[in-house]
């Protein structure tokens, strides 16, 4: 195998494909990238047996072939190289990498030892804008669970029905829901691991370039320009989110999202992470009072709102509430309440239904 390509192009491709490389594995080949040089250019693949990312770039290929190189070492070498044309040649078990006067010789592994990617039997697919999917992931992924005790909640539920895409994440303490109009066939619910969605978010652009999402019985396939990601689907019974979200509320107040977020953040400075004392929000007439007292001291602040919460006082984990306020894609939000022990729901002030965030209260001591 022998080829040459521009440094910045190769570096970006290595960074993308490395997202699916196993950082530590009993199989050394899984810590590497599969490089395949063909008449069409260079293809780089990372695969950790759960998800795979591969991307293709333009390259001047003098000799076709394939080899597996350490992903971490290859990235460090290419990043340290001077700008210009990087030349890579592989003979037997050694890869030679050169650019200008810099030259490295590193071990290579046989491509035959690299595991085959999973077979993908497409059932249905739909296309949407990369920027839209990127924002929807960003606005729901914070509520994905990191607890392996409930693996099904370590992903986000996708549902495409009647031209509307719904994405839902839940971790037992909060729920994040986003809806957008997306053309495509109705698709039965499927769950994508949060780790795969985080990679998709990083790979997607902010623009209107298309991304195609294809579904098979066991896998999800994301086609993003010259890059593709394949991930296993998560299996299990997901929360019935429709029944989890209250339908009616005793109180509804409208508030500027950034103002409430700043108020909560200021008071949260006094929170001791070890004891996890909740912050207390009192929804009074035209004002939301926020306060907290911990071993570090006490803090009080407030922000104006429209409407009254009947002086309802609710305790929150400040991080859970802040995450929802940061993610909400609206300048003005509606905070919906029933009692101090019932879930708090955050929605757009215009009742568009574009997003819904649910945060469970924390039991407070007197």
C-alpha positions in Angstrom: 0.0 0.0 0.0 1.3 3.4 -1.0 -0.4 6.8 -1.1 -0.2 10.5 -0.3 -2.8 13.1 0.8 -3.0 16.5 2.4 -2.3 16.6 6.1 -5.4 18.5 7.2 -7.7 16.1 5.2 -6.0 13.0 6.7 -6.1 14.4 10.2 -9.8 15.2 10.1 -10.5 11.7 8.7 -8.5 10.0 11.5 -10.3 12.1 14.1 -13.7 11.1 12.7 -13.0 7.4 12.3 -11.3 7.1 15.7 -14.6 7.9 17.4 -15.4 4.2 17.1 -12.0 2.9 18.1 -11.8 0.9 21.3 -9.4 2.8 23.7 -8.5 -0.5 25.4 -9.2 -4.0 24.1 -8.0 -7.5 24.5 -7.7 -7.5 20.7 -5.0 -5.0 19.7 -6.5 -4.7 16.2 -9.6 -3.0 17.7 -7.4 -0.2 19.0 -6.4 0.5 15.4 -7.8 2.1 12.3 -8.3 0.0 9.1 -6.8 1.9 6.2 -7.9 0.8 2.7 -6.3 2.4 -0.3 -8.2 1.8 -3.6 -8.4 3.5 -7.0 -11.2 5.7 -5.5 -9.1 7.0 -2.6 -8.5 6.2 1.0 -11.1 4.7 3.4 -10.6 4.8 7.1 -12.6 2.6 9.5 -12.9 2.4 13.3 -14.9 -0.4 14.9 -15.4 -1.4 18.6 -17.8 -4.3 17.9 -20.7 -2.1 19.0 -20.5 0.8 16.5 -18.4 1.5 13.4 -17.5 4.8 11.8 -15.9 4.9 8.3 -15.1 7.8 6.1 -13.5 8.3 2.7 -11.1 11.0 1.5 -9.3 11.9 -1.7 -5.8 10.5 -1.9 -3.2 9.9 -4.6 -2.9 6.1 -4.4 0.2 4.7 -6.1 -0.4 1.2 -4.8 -3.6 -0.3 -3.5 -3.8 -2.3 -0.3 -5.0 -2.4 3.3 -3.5 -2.3 6.8 -4.4 -1.6 10.4 -2.4 1.1 12.3 -2.7 2.2 15.9 -5.3 5.0 15.9 -3.8 7.0 18.8 -0.3 6.8 17.4 -1.3 7.6 13.9 -3.3 10.7 15.0 -0.5 11.9 17.2 2.0 11.5 14.3 -0.1 13.2 11.7 -1.0 16.1 14.0 2.7 16.7 14.7 3.6 16.6 11.1 4.3 19.9 9.2 1.6 21.1 6.8 1.9 19.6 3.4 1.6 16.3 1.6 1.8 13.2 3.9 3.1 10.0 2.3 2.2 6.6 3.7 3.6 3.3 2.6 3.1 -0.1 4.2 5.3 -3.2 3.5 4.8 -6.4 5.5 4.5 -5.3 9.2 5.8 -1.8 9.0 4.2 1.5 8.0 6.4 4.4 6.8 4.9 7.9 7.3 6.7 11.0 5.9 6.1 14.7 5.4 8.9 17.1 4.7 11.9 16.0 6.7 9.8 14.3 9.4 9.6 10.5 9.0 8.3 7.7 11.2 8.3 3.9 11.0 5.6 2.2 13.1 4.2 -1.3 13.3 1.2 -2.3 11.2 -1.3 -5.1 11.6 -2.8 -7.3 9.0 -6.2 -6.1 7.6 -7.3 -9.8 7.5 -7.4 -9.7 11.3 -9.8 -6.8 11.4 -13.4 -7.8 12.3 -16.0 -7.6 9.5 -18.6 -4.9 9.9 -22.1 -6.1 10.7 -24.4 -6.9 7.8 -27.1 -4.2 7.3 -30.5 -5.2 6.0 -32.3 -2.0 5.5 -36.0 -1.9 6.4 -36.8 1.8 6.2 -35.0 5.1 5.9 -35.6 8.8 6.0 -33.6 11.9 5.3 -33.4 15.2 7.2 -31.1 18.2 7.6 -27.8 17.6 9.5 -28.2 20.9 11.4 -31.7 20.0 12.5 -30.7 16.5 13.8 -27.6 18.0 15.5 -29.7 20.5 17.4 -32.3 17.8 18.3 -29.6 15.6 19.7 -28.0 18.4 21.7 -31.4 19.3 23.2 -32.2 15.8 24.4 -28.9 13.9 25.0 -28.4 15.5 28.4 -31.2 13.4 29.8 -29.7 10.1 28.6 -29.0 7.8 31.5 -25.4 6.7 32.3 -26.5 3.8 34.6 -25.9 0.4 33.2 -28.6 -1.0 35.5 -31.2 0.2 32.9 -29.4 -0.2 29.6 -32.5 0.8 27.6 -32.3 4.3 29.0 -28.7 4.7 27.9 -30.1 5.8 24.5 -32.7 8.1 22.9 -36.0 6.9 21.6 -36.8 7.9 18.0 -40.3 7.8 16.6 -41.3 9.0 13.1 -45.1 9.2 12.6 -47.3 11.3 10.4 -44.4 13.4 9.2 -43.2 14.2 12.7 -40.0 13.1 14.3 -40.1 12.7 18.1 -36.9 12.1 20.2 -37.1 11.2 23.9 -34.4 10.7 26.5 -35.0 9.8 30.1 -32.8 8.9 33.1 -35.3 8.4 35.9 -35.0 11.9 37.2 -35.8 14.0 34.1 -37.2 13.6 30.7 -36.4 15.5 27.5 -38.6 15.5 24.4 -38.2 17.2 21.0 -40.5 17.2 18.0 -39.9 18.5 14.5 -41.6 18.0 11.1 -39.6 15.5 9.0 -40.7 14.0 5.8 -40.5 10.2 5.6 -42.4 6.9 6.1 -43.8 6.0 9.5 -41.0 4.2 11.4 -41.6 1.9 14.4 -39.9 3.2 17.6 -36.1 2.5 17.8 -33.5 3.4 20.4 -30.1 4.7 19.5 -27.3 4.6 22.1 -26.3 7.9 23.5 -22.6 7.3 22.7 -23.5 6.9 19.0 -25.6 10.0 19.0 -22.8 12.0 20.6 -20.6 11.0 17.7 -23.3 11.8 15.1 -23.7 15.2 16.7 -20.0 15.9 16.4 -19.8 14.7 12.8 -22.9 16.6 11.6 -22.6 20.1 10.2 -24.8 23.1 11.3 -26.2 23.5 7.8 -28.9 22.0 5.7 -26.8 19.2 4.1 -28.8 15.9 4.2 -28.3 13.0 6.6 -29.9 9.7 5.8 -31.0 7.5 8.7 -31.6 3.8 7.9 -33.1 1.2 10.2 -32.6 -2.6 10.2 -33.8 -5.1 12.8 -30.6 -4.8 14.9 -28.7 -1.7 13.7 -29.0 2.0 12.8 -27.1 3.5 9.9 -26.3 7.2 9.6 -25.0 8.4 6.3 -23.4 11.9 6.6 -21.8 12.9 3.4 -18.6 10.8 2.9 -18.9 9.5 6.5 -21.1 6.6 7.8 -21.8 5.4 11.3 -23.4 2.0 12.1 -24.6 1.3 15.6 -26.4 -1.4 17.4 -29.9 -0.7 18.5 -30.8 -0.8 22.1 -33.5 -3.4 23.0 -36.0 -3.2 25.8 -39.2 -1.6 27.0 -38.8 2.2 27.0 -40.8 4.4 29.3 -44.3 5.3 28.2 -43.4 9.0 28.0 -46.9 10.1 27.0 -48.4 8.9 30.3 -45.4 10.1 32.3 -46.0 13.8 31.3 -49.0 15.4 33.1 -51.8 16.6 30.9 -53.2 19.4 33.1 -51.6 21.8 35.5 -52.8 23.9 38.4 -50.3 26.7 37.7 -48.5 28.0 34.7 -45.9 30.9 34.7 -44.1 32.4 31.7 -40.5 33.5 32.2 -37.5 34.5 30.1 -35.3 31.3 29.9 -31.9 33.0 30.2 -33.1 35.1 33.2 -34.2 32.0 35.1 -31.1 30.1 34.1 -28.8 32.9 35.4 -30.8 33.2 38.6 -30.5 29.4 39.2 -26.8 29.4 38.3 -26.0 32.3 40.7 -27.7 30.6 43.7 -26.2 27.2 42.8 -22.7 28.6 43.5 -23.4 27.9 47.1 -24.4 24.3 46.6 -22.1 21.7 48.2 -21.8 18.8 45.7 -21.0 16.3 48.5 -24.3 16.8 50.3 -26.3 17.6 47.2 -28.6 20.1 49.0 -31.4 21.1 46.5 -32.1 24.7 45.6 -35.6 25.9 46.5 -37.8 27.7 44.0 -40.9 29.5 45.2 -43.3 30.5 42.4 -45.1 33.5 43.7 -47.2 36.2 42.0 -45.1 37.7 39.2 -41.8 36.5 40.7 -39.8 33.3 41.1 -37.7 33.3 44.3 -34.6 31.0 44.4 -32.7 30.2 47.5 -30.4 27.7 49.0 -28.5 27.2 52.3 -25.6 24.7 52.7 -22.5 24.3 54.8 -20.8 26.8 52.5 -23.3 29.5 53.3 -26.6 30.7 51.8 -27.7 32.4 48.6 -30.9 34.2 47.5 -32.0 35.6 44.1 -35.2 36.1 42.1 -36.4 36.8 38.6 -39.7 38.2 37.3 -42.3 36.1 35.6 -45.8 36.4 34.2 -48.5 34.7 36.2 -48.6 33.1 39.6 -47.6 29.7 41.0 -49.7 30.1 44.1 -46.5 30.4 46.3 -45.7 26.7 45.5 -42.2 25.8 46.7 -40.3 23.1 44.9 -36.8 21.7 45.5 -34.7 20.8 42.5 -31.3 19.3 41.8 -29.8 22.5 40.3 -27.9 20.6 37.6 -31.0 18.8 36.3 -33.0 22.1 36.2 -30.1 24.0 34.6 -29.6 21.3 31.9 -33.2 21.6 30.8 -33.0 25.4 30.8 -29.8 25.4 28.8 -31.3 23.0 26.2 -34.7 24.6 25.7 -34.7 26.0 22.1 -36.8 29.1 23.0 -36.2 32.5 24.5 -39.5 32.4 26.5 -40.7 29.3 28.3 -43.7 28.2 30.3 -43.1 26.5 33.6 -46.0 24.2 34.5 -46.7 23.1 38.1 -49.2 21.2 40.2 -47.8 20.6 43.7 -44.4 20.7 45.4 -44.1 16.9 45.0 -45.3 16.6 41.4 -43.1 16.8 38.3 -42.3 20.3 36.9 -42.7 20.6 33.1 -41.0 23.2 30.9 -42.6 24.0 27.5 -42.5 26.7 24.9 -44.5 29.7 25.9 -46.3 29.7 22.6 -47.6 26.1 23.2 -46.1 24.9 19.9 -45.2 21.5 21.4 -41.7 21.7 19.9 -40.1 20.6 23.2 -41.1 19.3 26.6 -38.8 18.9 29.5 -39.8 17.2 32.8 -37.8 17.5 36.0 -38.7 15.6 39.1 -38.6 17.5 42.4 -36.3 16.7 45.3 -37.8 16.1 48.8 -36.8 19.1 51.0 -36.0 19.2 54.7 -37.6 21.9 56.8 
